[in-house]
């Protein structure tokens, strides 16, 4: 494993472990201590700190990629964002016209990551 990949896995993996720990801790504190209001809001946002560090690890990994890898990843991200954007745009019209159930915003990032993951396997096939 090359240095950049190993560094990425250590930083991203550590961030995800921290994210899980902070997430469970914040939920536990809010529920067991019956915290509400702004403090509950701040605690519920606390898992975003390690998630932001994970984003930093992704950006750092992107910066050390070669030109072909960057092109492939960039196009996969563009496809993922475009698909999620258009689906959410269309679903917004449905919510207003046919009383479709509301979908929480918490699903946007997982949808982006999932669409990127699928696109990252399809996009390189175009370049072969």
C-alpha positions in Angstrom: 0.0 0.0 0.0 1.4 3.4 -1.0 2.0 6.1 1.6 -0.9 8.3 0.4 -3.4 5.5 0.5 -2.2 4.4 4.0 -2.3 7.9 5.3 -5.8 8.3 3.9 -7.1 5.1 5.4 -5.6 6.0 8.8 -7.1 9.5 8.8 -10.4 8.7 7.3 -10.8 5.5 9.3 -10.0 7.4 12.5 -12.5 10.1 11.6 -15.2 7.5 11.1 -14.4 5.8 14.4 -14.6 9.2 16.1 -17.8 10.0 14.2 -19.5 6.8 15.5 -18.3 7.4 19.0 -19.4 11.1 19.1 -22.7 10.1 17.5 -23.6 7.5 20.1 -22.3 9.6 22.9 -24.3 12.7 21.9 -27.5 10.6 21.5 -27.0 9.0 24.8 -26.4 12.3 26.6 -29.4 13.9 25.0 -31.7 11.0 25.9 -30.4 10.1 29.4 -30.0 13.7 30.6 -33.2 14.8 28.9 -31.4 17.8 27.3 -33.5 20.0 25.0 -33.3 23.3 23.3 -30.1 24.9 22.0 -27.8 22.5 24.0 -29.5 19.5 22.4 -29.1 21.1 19.0 -25.4 21.7 19.6 -24.9 18.1 20.8 -26.8 16.7 17.9 -24.4 18.6 15.5 -21.3 17.5 17.3 -20.8 14.4 15.1 -20.2 16.8 12.2 -16.7 17.7 13.6 -15.2 14.3 12.9 -17.2 14.1 9.7 -15.5 17.3 8.6 -12.2 15.8 9.4 -13.1 12.9 7.1 -13.9 15.4 4.4 -10.5 16.9 4.9 -8.9 13.4 4.6 -10.8 13.0 1.3 -9.6 16.3 -0.1 -6.0 15.6 1.0 -6.2 12.2 -0.8 -7.6 13.9 -3.9 -4.7 16.4 -4.0 -2.1 13.7 -4.3 -3.9 11.7 -7.0 -2.4 11.6 -10.5 -4.2 13.4 -13.3 -6.2 10.4 -14.6 -7.4 9.5 -11.1 -8.5 13.1 -10.5 -10.4 13.1 -13.8 -12.1 9.8 -13.0 -13.0 10.8 -9.4 -14.2 14.3 -10.5 -16.5 12.9 -13.1 -17.9 10.3 -10.7 -18.6 13.1 -8.1 -20.2 15.2 -10.8 -22.5 12.3 -11.9 -23.3 11.5 -8.3 -24.2 15.1 -7.4 -26.2 15.5 -10.7 -28.2 12.4 -10.1 -29.0 13.2 -6.5 -29.7 16.8 -7.4 -32.1 15.9 -10.2 -33.9 13.2 -8.2 -34.4 15.5 -5.2 -35.5 18.3 -7.6 -38.1 16.0 -9.2 -39.2 14.6 -5.8 -39.8 18.1 -4.6 -42.3 18.6 -7.4 -44.0 15.3 -6.4 -44.2 16.3 -2.8 -46.1 19.4 -3.8 -48.4 17.8 -6.3 -49.3 14.3 -5.2 -48.6 14.4 -1.5 -45.6 12.2 -1.6 -44.1 11.5 1.8 -41.5 14.0 3.1 -37.9 12.6 3.0 -35.5 13.9 5.7 -32.5 15.9 4.6 -30.3 13.4 6.5 -30.4 11.1 3.5 -28.8 13.5 1.0 -25.2 12.9 1.9 -25.6 9.0 2.0 -27.3 9.3 -1.4 -24.5 11.4 -2.8 -21.9 8.9 -1.5 -23.8 6.0 -2.8 -24.3 7.5 -6.3 -20.6 8.5 -6.3 -19.7 4.9 -5.4 -21.7 3.5 -8.3 -20.4 6.1 -10.7 -16.8 5.5 -9.6 -17.1 1.9 -11.0 -18.9 3.0 -14.2 -16.9 6.1 -15.2 -13.5 4.3 -15.7 -15.2 1.9 -18.2 -15.6 4.9 -20.5 -11.9 5.5 -20.6 -10.9 2.0 -21.6 
